[in-house]
Amino acid sequence: MTLASLTPQAALPSPATAVWQLGPVPVRAYALCIVLGIVVACVVTELRLRRRGVAPWAVLDIAVWAVPFGIVGARIYHVITSPGAYFGEDGDPIRALYIWEGGLGIWGAVAGGAVGAWLAVRQLGLPLTLVADALAPGLPLAQAVGRIGNWFNNELFGGPTTLPWGLEVHRMDPANPGQALRDDNGNPVLEPGLFHPTFLYEALWNVGVAVLVYALDRRFRFGRGRAFALYVMGYTAGRFWIEMMRTDSATHFLGVRLNVWTAALVFLGALVYFVRVRGPQQYVIPVGVAAEPVTATGGDVSQVDVSRARQATAVAPSGYRVVTEEQFQHHQRTGEAPPEDGDPAGDDTPGADGLRSSTDTTGADTEAPAGAATATPDGTDVPADAADGGNVPADAPDGGDQPADVPAGTGPETPAEATRGPAADRDR
């Protein structure tokens, strides 16, 4: 038996280059993966926010706050938990700013991103829990894409293995970041043996978490941040065992890597939140955008003013109201907003003079029974024939002199007639 026969025949290769020069500009694979992951998360979140009533492209208003805060938070967490490389005996403090070399902690990214998102949703008038639930499947997908950057950097691998998917790892050149060391013949130098691709394990686990959150959220319709709590539990459960496989330098506490303790504590916190918090899935309707009335056109599409419809959809709402799923669906079908708490029940709405409209929900006049008396604003009953424009008694409630016989249709307009206007205007 020779040494060659003990060497696995299959292996996962690693890139020897993680940086390319585009003229004077370095293009780093790690940064590209981070940006691509952000795009994936934004697309997923945007689609889910729209389905819950949020105006199009609101995710961009959130991302301009959440992404910078998330990157800063991720770097701060990494530097705090791995200070030796920057403030140790051989450390270089300025390298704490070199995020393209790797070193972004997911715990700091989530915390910092949450602060930025909170600042953004306060301006938009959205609940933070609604945005978090919309983000829940997209965030693990973004993390999976970001882990590919670790593959380019030849980092975050585990211990030696003889498995067929063992990873080849290059020795990277400290004097030429992003490039592997090369021998005298110009070939990249490999570390001896193969290693567990723990970054790949985490990437695949994150894809599974995204599928799990999406499926369970669709089945149980989680609300008030519970879908996000489910993501946190799923991610930390995987990070717990994957972290223990890694061999890169890390801060230890009681002989265990700090991130293992962090994963366990965050998992418990998310579990408590998931169990204790209850509530339906949240939907919103816009506030501060006037709804365009639906006018009957008799089938003549030439009478539809499409320019006004386009202008209405371009107006950003001043805020949002949280509603139930049933109320949201009704609003989508009819354009009618549900009554707010404290509004009187029923279809009638108060008029400008404090009286309720005498029209039903279809806009047709409500016909009073024949012979019924009509009440005037001061409470005096007027006979039905007088309300129709017929004879008015000489002692009318207003005390004025009125002819005994008033031809029908020549008397004062009723409120409903005054608001309707001429027939030609109604058909316009």
C-alpha beads as a LAMMPS data file, in Angstrom:
LAMMPS data file: protein, C-alpha beads

428 atoms
427 bonds

1 atom types
1 bond types

-500.0 500.0 xlo xhi
-500.0 500.0 ylo yhi
-500.0 500.0 zlo zhi

Masses

1 110.0

Atoms # bond

1 1 1 0.000 0.000 0.000
2 1 1 1.427 3.349 -1.033
3 1 1 0.814 6.838 0.246
4 1 1 -0.897 7.688 -3.023
5 1 1 -3.513 4.992 -2.456
6 1 1 -4.532 6.692 0.823
7 1 1 -5.151 10.012 -0.901
8 1 1 -8.774 10.629 -1.917
9 1 1 -9.259 10.780 -5.664
10 1 1 -12.124 13.331 -5.483
11 1 1 -11.848 16.786 -3.972
12 1 1 -13.407 20.209 -4.151
13 1 1 -10.978 22.730 -5.650
14 1 1 -10.485 26.230 -4.321
15 1 1 -9.807 29.368 -6.386
16 1 1 -6.232 30.618 -6.366
17 1 1 -7.370 34.188 -7.049
18 1 1 -9.904 36.232 -5.097
19 1 1 -9.071 39.653 -6.549
20 1 1 -8.979 40.823 -10.147
21 1 1 -7.696 44.138 -11.424
22 1 1 -10.024 46.151 -13.621
23 1 1 -7.519 48.799 -14.599
24 1 1 -6.574 50.525 -11.320
25 1 1 -9.697 49.214 -9.552
26 1 1 -9.495 45.906 -7.638
27 1 1 -12.571 43.727 -8.015
28 1 1 -12.882 41.444 -4.999
29 1 1 -14.881 38.229 -5.114
30 1 1 -15.828 38.530 -1.448
31 1 1 -17.376 41.976 -2.011
32 1 1 -19.232 40.765 -5.108
33 1 1 -20.746 37.893 -3.144
34 1 1 -21.858 40.242 -0.361
35 1 1 -23.475 42.612 -2.875
36 1 1 -25.169 39.741 -4.702
37 1 1 -26.479 38.404 -1.397
38 1 1 -27.929 41.822 -0.555
39 1 1 -29.665 41.908 -3.932
40 1 1 -31.178 38.462 -3.347
41 1 1 -32.470 39.478 0.081
42 1 1 -33.933 42.708 -1.316
43 1 1 -35.736 40.937 -4.153
44 1 1 -37.312 38.352 -1.849
45 1 1 -38.278 40.985 0.711
46 1 1 -39.714 43.317 -1.924
47 1 1 -41.983 40.611 -3.327
48 1 1 -43.221 39.631 0.117
49 1 1 -43.800 43.248 1.178
50 1 1 -45.869 43.969 -1.923
51 1 1 -48.095 40.972 -1.218
52 1 1 -48.795 42.453 2.204
53 1 1 -49.789 45.879 0.941
54 1 1 -46.547 47.867 1.025
55 1 1 -45.911 50.284 -1.841
56 1 1 -43.489 49.130 -4.576
57 1 1 -39.771 49.579 -3.985
58 1 1 -40.139 50.371 -0.300
59 1 1 -37.355 47.837 0.282
60 1 1 -34.893 50.270 -1.288
61 1 1 -35.802 52.925 1.278
62 1 1 -35.161 50.347 3.986
63 1 1 -31.964 48.966 2.452
64 1 1 -30.215 52.348 2.269
65 1 1 -30.374 52.373 6.074
66 1 1 -30.166 48.693 6.946
67 1 1 -27.220 47.702 4.707
68 1 1 -24.659 50.274 5.939
69 1 1 -25.682 49.724 9.553
70 1 1 -25.473 45.963 9.020
71 1 1 -21.970 46.102 7.534
72 1 1 -20.702 48.332 10.311
73 1 1 -22.314 46.139 12.951
74 1 1 -20.872 42.989 11.391
75 1 1 -17.364 44.409 11.357
76 1 1 -17.604 45.728 14.909
77 1 1 -18.699 42.321 16.181
78 1 1 -15.832 40.599 14.351
79 1 1 -13.222 43.021 15.674
80 1 1 -14.532 42.794 19.247
81 1 1 -14.630 39.001 19.263
82 1 1 -11.291 38.578 17.425
83 1 1 -9.177 41.479 18.729
84 1 1 -5.808 39.740 18.506
85 1 1 -5.442 40.246 14.762
86 1 1 -5.897 43.996 15.162
87 1 1 -4.835 44.974 18.667
88 1 1 -2.655 42.045 19.722
89 1 1 1.124 41.845 19.872
90 1 1 1.495 41.513 16.112
91 1 1 -1.807 43.188 15.232
92 1 1 -2.394 46.153 12.971
93 1 1 -5.334 48.349 14.098
94 1 1 -5.809 49.915 10.667
95 1 1 -6.661 46.494 9.248
96 1 1 -9.887 46.585 11.235
97 1 1 -11.184 48.742 8.384
98 1 1 -10.223 46.252 5.657
99 1 1 -13.572 44.509 5.351
100 1 1 -12.678 43.171 1.886
101 1 1 -10.249 40.779 3.533
102 1 1 -13.151 39.041 5.270
103 1 1 -14.309 39.129 8.837
104 1 1 -17.995 40.068 9.101
105 1 1 -19.913 38.615 12.040
106 1 1 -23.511 37.683 11.266
107 1 1 -24.613 38.523 14.805
108 1 1 -23.409 42.098 14.420
109 1 1 -24.876 42.277 10.913
110 1 1 -28.349 41.344 12.155
111 1 1 -28.152 43.710 15.132
112 1 1 -26.805 46.633 13.115
113 1 1 -29.176 45.966 10.238
114 1 1 -32.108 45.888 12.647
115 1 1 -31.190 49.339 13.953
116 1 1 -30.967 50.726 10.413
117 1 1 -34.240 49.055 9.406
118 1 1 -35.949 50.449 12.506
119 1 1 -34.890 53.966 11.561
120 1 1 -36.199 53.424 8.022
121 1 1 -39.592 51.940 8.910
122 1 1 -40.241 54.760 11.366
123 1 1 -40.057 57.153 8.434
124 1 1 -42.218 54.931 6.237
125 1 1 -44.818 54.245 8.923
126 1 1 -44.390 50.466 8.761
127 1 1 -44.205 47.977 11.643
128 1 1 -40.700 46.570 12.063
129 1 1 -42.125 43.094 12.692
130 1 1 -43.864 43.096 9.302
131 1 1 -40.595 43.929 7.535
132 1 1 -38.727 41.313 9.582
133 1 1 -41.210 38.606 8.622
134 1 1 -40.946 39.607 4.955
135 1 1 -37.146 39.385 5.195
136 1 1 -37.092 36.016 6.983
137 1 1 -36.677 33.715 3.923
138 1 1 -34.444 36.162 2.037
139 1 1 -31.820 36.692 4.734
140 1 1 -30.583 33.065 4.879
141 1 1 -30.422 33.038 1.073
142 1 1 -28.250 36.161 1.236
143 1 1 -26.007 34.468 3.803
144 1 1 -25.676 31.425 1.560
145 1 1 -24.518 33.595 -1.326
146 1 1 -22.127 35.482 0.943
147 1 1 -20.482 32.249 2.080
148 1 1 -19.233 31.716 -1.468
149 1 1 -16.928 34.666 -0.805
150 1 1 -15.237 32.593 1.917
151 1 1 -14.520 29.944 -0.705
152 1 1 -12.722 32.513 -2.875
153 1 1 -10.745 33.707 0.145
154 1 1 -9.754 30.137 1.099
155 1 1 -11.048 30.641 4.642
156 1 1 -13.516 29.278 7.195
157 1 1 -12.813 25.616 6.524
158 1 1 -12.842 22.792 9.047
159 1 1 -10.497 20.034 10.083
160 1 1 -8.863 17.401 7.870
161 1 1 -11.098 14.856 6.159
162 1 1 -10.916 12.024 3.648
163 1 1 -14.487 12.481 2.433
164 1 1 -15.041 12.771 -1.323
165 1 1 -16.115 16.396 -0.908
166 1 1 -12.957 17.322 0.982
167 1 1 -11.714 20.801 0.153
168 1 1 -8.355 21.785 -1.305
169 1 1 -7.049 24.917 0.416
170 1 1 -4.406 27.264 -0.959
171 1 1 -1.825 29.071 1.073
172 1 1 -2.629 32.713 0.528
173 1 1 0.122 35.283 0.024
174 1 1 0.112 37.807 2.909
175 1 1 2.138 40.227 0.796
176 1 1 -0.357 40.025 -2.071
177 1 1 -3.879 39.801 -0.587
178 1 1 -6.338 37.852 -2.653
179 1 1 -3.655 35.754 -4.366
180 1 1 -2.286 32.330 -3.517
181 1 1 1.391 31.715 -2.884
182 1 1 3.157 30.199 -5.873
183 1 1 6.135 27.881 -6.135
184 1 1 9.160 28.331 -8.341
185 1 1 7.221 26.999 -11.305
186 1 1 4.376 29.462 -10.794
187 1 1 1.904 26.880 -9.481
188 1 1 -0.322 27.807 -6.503
189 1 1 0.745 26.134 -3.257
190 1 1 -1.809 23.880 -1.554
191 1 1 -2.069 23.014 2.119
192 1 1 -1.370 19.295 2.624
193 1 1 -4.503 17.148 2.760
194 1 1 -8.179 17.966 2.396
195 1 1 -10.479 19.828 4.775
196 1 1 -14.161 20.047 5.672
197 1 1 -15.789 22.840 3.608
198 1 1 -17.657 24.276 6.585
199 1 1 -18.613 27.405 4.658
200 1 1 -20.363 25.121 2.155
201 1 1 -22.116 23.258 4.950
202 1 1 -23.430 26.550 6.263
203 1 1 -24.471 27.747 2.800
204 1 1 -26.494 24.588 2.165
205 1 1 -27.963 24.740 5.663
206 1 1 -29.059 28.331 5.056
207 1 1 -30.828 27.380 1.839
208 1 1 -32.670 24.708 3.811
209 1 1 -33.607 27.268 6.468
210 1 1 -35.005 29.587 3.781
211 1 1 -37.157 26.790 2.363
212 1 1 -38.306 25.790 5.858
213 1 1 -39.285 29.348 6.846
214 1 1 -41.105 29.942 3.561
215 1 1 -43.049 26.677 3.771
216 1 1 -44.048 27.007 7.435
217 1 1 -44.917 30.678 7.081
218 1 1 -47.141 29.861 4.124
219 1 1 -48.806 27.074 6.096
220 1 1 -49.243 28.766 9.491
221 1 1 -49.169 32.448 8.434
222 1 1 -46.909 33.718 11.198
223 1 1 -47.196 37.321 12.320
224 1 1 -45.564 39.868 14.621
225 1 1 -42.003 38.757 13.875
226 1 1 -42.507 35.022 14.434
227 1 1 -41.325 34.108 10.933
228 1 1 -38.100 35.983 11.631
229 1 1 -37.766 34.214 14.995
230 1 1 -38.144 30.905 13.156
231 1 1 -35.297 31.894 10.824
232 1 1 -33.106 32.783 13.810
233 1 1 -33.784 29.423 15.448
234 1 1 -33.079 27.542 12.237
235 1 1 -29.870 29.394 11.497
236 1 1 -28.423 29.200 15.022
237 1 1 -29.185 25.473 15.268
238 1 1 -26.964 24.892 12.235
239 1 1 -24.337 27.416 13.221
240 1 1 -23.954 25.667 16.589
241 1 1 -22.608 22.391 15.148
242 1 1 -20.872 23.910 12.118
243 1 1 -18.965 26.372 14.310
244 1 1 -17.523 23.498 16.343
245 1 1 -16.054 21.999 13.145
246 1 1 -14.093 25.113 12.195
247 1 1 -10.371 25.369 12.871
248 1 1 -9.707 29.044 12.114
249 1 1 -8.550 31.231 14.972
250 1 1 -11.310 32.429 17.283
251 1 1 -11.903 33.690 20.794
252 1 1 -12.746 30.914 23.275
253 1 1 -14.787 31.005 26.469
254 1 1 -14.565 28.046 28.883
255 1 1 -12.751 26.125 26.181
256 1 1 -15.505 26.598 23.588
257 1 1 -15.551 28.994 20.661
258 1 1 -17.395 32.204 21.517
259 1 1 -19.697 31.898 18.516
260 1 1 -20.925 28.534 19.800
261 1 1 -22.084 30.192 23.020
262 1 1 -23.607 33.049 21.034
263 1 1 -25.519 30.644 18.797
264 1 1 -26.954 28.817 21.804
265 1 1 -28.043 32.009 23.597
266 1 1 -29.574 33.566 20.482
267 1 1 -31.434 30.324 19.754
268 1 1 -32.975 30.344 23.234
269 1 1 -33.966 33.993 22.907
270 1 1 -35.656 33.366 19.549
271 1 1 -37.412 30.297 20.944
272 1 1 -38.845 32.267 23.869
273 1 1 -40.053 34.994 21.509
274 1 1 -41.602 32.470 19.113
275 1 1 -43.488 30.700 21.901
276 1 1 -44.683 33.752 23.813
277 1 1 -45.638 36.122 21.006
278 1 1 -48.898 35.514 19.185
279 1 1 -50.725 37.384 16.473
280 1 1 -52.067 37.070 12.937
281 1 1 -50.037 37.753 9.846
282 1 1 -49.790 41.497 9.350
283 1 1 -51.048 43.394 6.316
284 1 1 -51.145 47.117 5.663
285 1 1 -53.123 49.595 3.606
286 1 1 -51.733 52.999 2.595
287 1 1 -52.666 56.185 4.416
288 1 1 -52.548 59.623 2.821
289 1 1 -53.252 58.487 -0.755
290 1 1 -56.655 59.435 -2.091
291 1 1 -58.433 56.483 -3.667
292 1 1 -59.721 57.093 -7.186
293 1 1 -63.500 56.495 -7.356
294 1 1 -64.662 53.756 -9.688
295 1 1 -66.978 55.383 -12.241
296 1 1 -69.328 53.386 -14.412
297 1 1 -68.510 54.011 -18.070
298 1 1 -71.062 51.775 -19.689
299 1 1 -68.359 49.687 -21.307
300 1 1 -66.802 52.608 -23.171
301 1 1 -63.103 52.278 -22.357
302 1 1 -62.435 55.604 -24.092
303 1 1 -63.996 57.320 -21.074
304 1 1 -61.389 55.916 -18.654
305 1 1 -58.772 58.487 -17.643
306 1 1 -55.704 56.268 -17.472
307 1 1 -53.359 59.205 -16.940
308 1 1 -54.948 59.935 -13.560
309 1 1 -54.609 56.293 -12.569
310 1 1 -50.917 56.349 -13.367
311 1 1 -50.436 59.524 -11.360
312 1 1 -52.273 58.035 -8.380
313 1 1 -50.103 54.947 -8.276
314 1 1 -46.949 57.071 -8.357
315 1 1 -47.831 58.885 -5.123
316 1 1 -46.049 57.452 -2.102
317 1 1 -48.270 56.981 0.952
318 1 1 -47.654 59.106 4.019
319 1 1 -48.024 56.043 6.228
320 1 1 -49.751 52.711 6.649
321 1 1 -52.490 51.119 8.711
322 1 1 -52.141 47.569 9.963
323 1 1 -55.196 45.494 9.049
324 1 1 -56.227 41.864 9.095
325 1 1 -55.892 39.636 6.059
326 1 1 -59.665 39.774 5.440
327 1 1 -59.693 43.570 5.598
328 1 1 -56.709 43.738 3.270
329 1 1 -58.379 41.471 0.715
330 1 1 -61.548 43.556 0.876
331 1 1 -59.483 46.700 0.322
332 1 1 -57.777 45.084 -2.669
333 1 1 -61.128 44.186 -4.237
334 1 1 -63.050 47.377 -3.568
335 1 1 -60.531 50.098 -2.704
336 1 1 -62.491 50.782 0.488
337 1 1 -60.559 51.219 3.703
338 1 1 -61.961 49.422 6.757
339 1 1 -63.318 51.645 9.541
340 1 1 -60.801 52.630 12.148
341 1 1 -61.343 51.848 15.812
342 1 1 -64.102 54.046 17.130
343 1 1 -65.776 54.622 13.748
344 1 1 -69.552 54.008 13.773
345 1 1 -70.535 50.673 12.337
346 1 1 -72.550 50.342 9.161
347 1 1 -72.261 51.434 5.568
348 1 1 -73.563 55.004 6.125
349 1 1 -70.941 57.693 6.616
350 1 1 -71.508 61.142 8.136
351 1 1 -71.962 63.982 5.672
352 1 1 -70.464 67.426 5.929
353 1 1 -73.490 68.664 7.868
354 1 1 -73.406 65.840 10.386
355 1 1 -76.226 63.902 8.701
356 1 1 -75.773 60.454 7.257
357 1 1 -75.905 60.010 3.519
358 1 1 -79.152 58.650 2.136
359 1 1 -77.338 56.541 -0.460
360 1 1 -76.474 52.910 -0.062
361 1 1 -73.095 51.305 -0.816
362 1 1 -73.900 51.051 -4.532
363 1 1 -74.539 54.815 -4.835
364 1 1 -78.277 54.419 -5.580
365 1 1 -80.804 56.555 -3.724
366 1 1 -82.515 54.832 -0.821
367 1 1 -86.224 55.000 -1.591
368 1 1 -88.504 55.821 1.343
369 1 1 -91.848 54.009 1.678
370 1 1 -94.818 55.676 -0.013
371 1 1 -96.496 58.231 2.192
372 1 1 -93.713 58.316 4.740
373 1 1 -92.870 61.646 6.282
374 1 1 -89.426 63.158 5.843
375 1 1 -87.614 64.810 8.738
376 1 1 -86.116 68.236 8.232
377 1 1 -82.808 69.233 9.939
378 1 1 -84.719 70.930 12.752
379 1 1 -86.686 67.780 13.502
380 1 1 -90.072 68.810 11.995
381 1 1 -91.827 66.175 9.895
382 1 1 -92.777 67.205 6.378
383 1 1 -95.405 65.199 4.485
384 1 1 -94.166 62.997 1.683
385 1 1 -95.866 65.026 -1.021
386 1 1 -94.045 68.116 0.175
387 1 1 -90.708 66.354 0.146
388 1 1 -91.343 65.361 -3.472
389 1 1 -91.864 68.958 -4.472
390 1 1 -95.678 68.865 -4.174
391 1 1 -97.931 71.104 -2.125
392 1 1 -96.279 72.731 0.863
393 1 1 -98.473 73.981 3.712
394 1 1 -98.609 77.715 4.148
395 1 1 -97.199 77.378 7.651
396 1 1 -93.991 75.729 6.556
397 1 1 -91.392 75.072 9.284
398 1 1 -89.220 77.939 8.150
399 1 1 -92.081 80.357 8.567
400 1 1 -91.741 81.727 5.064
401 1 1 -94.578 82.287 2.613
402 1 1 -94.698 79.552 0.016
403 1 1 -97.201 79.067 -2.772
404 1 1 -99.877 76.508 -2.120
405 1 1 -98.995 74.609 -5.251
406 1 1 -95.362 74.132 -6.210
407 1 1 -94.845 72.221 -9.480
408 1 1 -92.878 69.016 -9.052
409 1 1 -89.198 69.432 -9.782
410 1 1 -89.126 73.221 -9.397
411 1 1 -88.542 73.293 -5.663
412 1 1 -85.185 73.366 -3.911
413 1 1 -82.852 70.550 -4.704
414 1 1 -82.486 67.829 -2.164
415 1 1 -78.919 67.174 -0.847
416 1 1 -78.632 64.065 -2.988
417 1 1 -79.660 65.949 -6.142
418 1 1 -77.350 68.838 -5.415
419 1 1 -74.342 66.585 -5.128
420 1 1 -75.151 64.515 -8.189
421 1 1 -75.243 67.426 -10.656
422 1 1 -76.724 67.325 -14.168
423 1 1 -77.220 64.011 -15.887
424 1 1 -74.653 64.938 -18.518
425 1 1 -72.054 65.422 -15.784
426 1 1 -72.898 62.093 -14.211
427 1 1 -72.307 60.242 -17.487
428 1 1 -69.102 62.057 -18.320

Bonds

1 1 1 2
2 1 2 3
3 1 3 4
4 1 4 5
5 1 5 6
6 1 6 7
7 1 7 8
8 1 8 9
9 1 9 10
10 1 10 11
11 1 11 12
12 1 12 13
13 1 13 14
14 1 14 15
15 1 15 16
16 1 16 17
17 1 17 18
18 1 18 19
19 1 19 20
20 1 20 21
21 1 21 22
22 1 22 23
23 1 23 24
24 1 24 25
25 1 25 26
26 1 26 27
27 1 27 28
28 1 28 29
29 1 29 30
30 1 30 31
31 1 31 32
32 1 32 33
33 1 33 34
34 1 34 35
35 1 35 36
36 1 36 37
37 1 37 38
38 1 38 39
39 1 39 40
40 1 40 41
41 1 41 42
42 1 42 43
43 1 43 44
44 1 44 45
45 1 45 46
46 1 46 47
47 1 47 48
48 1 48 49
49 1 49 50
50 1 50 51
51 1 51 52
52 1 52 53
53 1 53 54
54 1 54 55
55 1 55 56
56 1 56 57
57 1 57 58
58 1 58 59
59 1 59 60
60 1 60 61
61 1 61 62
62 1 62 63
63 1 63 64
64 1 64 65
65 1 65 66
66 1 66 67
67 1 67 68
68 1 68 69
69 1 69 70
70 1 70 71
71 1 71 72
72 1 72 73
73 1 73 74
74 1 74 75
75 1 75 76
76 1 76 77
77 1 77 78
78 1 78 79
79 1 79 80
80 1 80 81
81 1 81 82
82 1 82 83
83 1 83 84
84 1 84 85
85 1 85 86
86 1 86 87
87 1 87 88
88 1 88 89
89 1 89 90
90 1 90 91
91 1 91 92
92 1 92 93
93 1 93 94
94 1 94 95
95 1 95 96
96 1 96 97
97 1 97 98
98 1 98 99
99 1 99 100
100 1 100 101
101 1 101 102
102 1 102 103
103 1 103 104
104 1 104 105
105 1 105 106
106 1 106 107
107 1 107 108
108 1 108 109
109 1 109 110
110 1 110 111
111 1 111 112
112 1 112 113
113 1 113 114
114 1 114 115
115 1 115 116
116 1 116 117
117 1 117 118
118 1 118 119
119 1 119 120
120 1 120 121
121 1 121 122
122 1 122 123
123 1 123 124
124 1 124 125
125 1 125 126
126 1 126 127
127 1 127 128
128 1 128 129
129 1 129 130
130 1 130 131
131 1 131 132
132 1 132 133
133 1 133 134
134 1 134 135
135 1 135 136
136 1 136 137
137 1 137 138
138 1 138 139
139 1 139 140
140 1 140 141
141 1 141 142
142 1 142 143
143 1 143 144
144 1 144 145
145 1 145 146
146 1 146 147
147 1 147 148
148 1 148 149
149 1 149 150
150 1 150 151
151 1 151 152
152 1 152 153
153 1 153 154
154 1 154 155
155 1 155 156
156 1 156 157
157 1 157 158
158 1 158 159
159 1 159 160
160 1 160 161
161 1 161 162
162 1 162 163
163 1 163 164
164 1 164 165
165 1 165 166
166 1 166 167
167 1 167 168
168 1 168 169
169 1 169 170
170 1 170 171
171 1 171 172
172 1 172 173
173 1 173 174
174 1 174 175
175 1 175 176
176 1 176 177
177 1 177 178
178 1 178 179
179 1 179 180
180 1 180 181
181 1 181 182
182 1 182 183
183 1 183 184
184 1 184 185
185 1 185 186
186 1 186 187
187 1 187 188
188 1 188 189
189 1 189 190
190 1 190 191
191 1 191 192
192 1 192 193
193 1 193 194
194 1 194 195
195 1 195 196
196 1 196 197
197 1 197 198
198 1 198 199
199 1 199 200
200 1 200 201
201 1 201 202
202 1 202 203
203 1 203 204
204 1 204 205
205 1 205 206
206 1 206 207
207 1 207 208
208 1 208 209
209 1 209 210
210 1 210 211
211 1 211 212
212 1 212 213
213 1 213 214
214 1 214 215
215 1 215 216
216 1 216 217
217 1 217 218
218 1 218 219
219 1 219 220
220 1 220 221
221 1 221 222
222 1 222 223
223 1 223 224
224 1 224 225
225 1 225 226
226 1 226 227
227 1 227 228
228 1 228 229
229 1 229 230
230 1 230 231
231 1 231 232
232 1 232 233
233 1 233 234
234 1 234 235
235 1 235 236
236 1 236 237
237 1 237 238
238 1 238 239
239 1 239 240
240 1 240 241
241 1 241 242
242 1 242 243
243 1 243 244
244 1 244 245
245 1 245 246
246 1 246 247
247 1 247 248
248 1 248 249
249 1 249 250
250 1 250 251
251 1 251 252
252 1 252 253
253 1 253 254
254 1 254 255
255 1 255 256
256 1 256 257
257 1 257 258
258 1 258 259
259 1 259 260
260 1 260 261
261 1 261 262
262 1 262 263
263 1 263 264
264 1 264 265
265 1 265 266
266 1 266 267
267 1 267 268
268 1 268 269
269 1 269 270
270 1 270 271
271 1 271 272
272 1 272 273
273 1 273 274
274 1 274 275
275 1 275 276
276 1 276 277
277 1 277 278
278 1 278 279
279 1 279 280
280 1 280 281
281 1 281 282
282 1 282 283
283 1 283 284
284 1 284 285
285 1 285 286
286 1 286 287
287 1 287 288
288 1 288 289
289 1 289 290
290 1 290 291
291 1 291 292
292 1 292 293
293 1 293 294
294 1 294 295
295 1 295 296
296 1 296 297
297 1 297 298
298 1 298 299
299 1 299 300
300 1 300 301
301 1 301 302
302 1 302 303
303 1 303 304
304 1 304 305
305 1 305 306
306 1 306 307
307 1 307 308
308 1 308 309
309 1 309 310
310 1 310 311
311 1 311 312
312 1 312 313
313 1 313 314
314 1 314 315
315 1 315 316
316 1 316 317
317 1 317 318
318 1 318 319
319 1 319 320
320 1 320 321
321 1 321 322
322 1 322 323
323 1 323 324
324 1 324 325
325 1 325 326
326 1 326 327
327 1 327 328
328 1 328 329
329 1 329 330
330 1 330 331
331 1 331 332
332 1 332 333
333 1 333 334
334 1 334 335
335 1 335 336
336 1 336 337
337 1 337 338
338 1 338 339
339 1 339 340
340 1 340 341
341 1 341 342
342 1 342 343
343 1 343 344
344 1 344 345
345 1 345 346
346 1 346 347
347 1 347 348
348 1 348 349
349 1 349 350
350 1 350 351
351 1 351 352
352 1 352 353
353 1 353 354
354 1 354 355
355 1 355 356
356 1 356 357
357 1 357 358
358 1 358 359
359 1 359 360
360 1 360 361
361 1 361 362
362 1 362 363
363 1 363 364
364 1 364 365
365 1 365 366
366 1 366 367
367 1 367 368
368 1 368 369
369 1 369 370
370 1 370 371
371 1 371 372
372 1 372 373
373 1 373 374
374 1 374 375
375 1 375 376
376 1 376 377
377 1 377 378
378 1 378 379
379 1 379 380
380 1 380 381
381 1 381 382
382 1 382 383
383 1 383 384
384 1 384 385
385 1 385 386
386 1 386 387
387 1 387 388
388 1 388 389
389 1 389 390
390 1 390 391
391 1 391 392
392 1 392 393
393 1 393 394
394 1 394 395
395 1 395 396
396 1 396 397
397 1 397 398
398 1 398 399
399 1 399 400
400 1 400 401
401 1 401 402
402 1 402 403
403 1 403 404
404 1 404 405
405 1 405 406
406 1 406 407
407 1 407 408
408 1 408 409
409 1 409 410
410 1 410 411
411 1 411 412
412 1 412 413
413 1 413 414
414 1 414 415
415 1 415 416
416 1 416 417
417 1 417 418
418 1 418 419
419 1 419 420
420 1 420 421
421 1 421 422
422 1 422 423
423 1 423 424
424 1 424 425
425 1 425 426
426 1 426 427
427 1 427 428
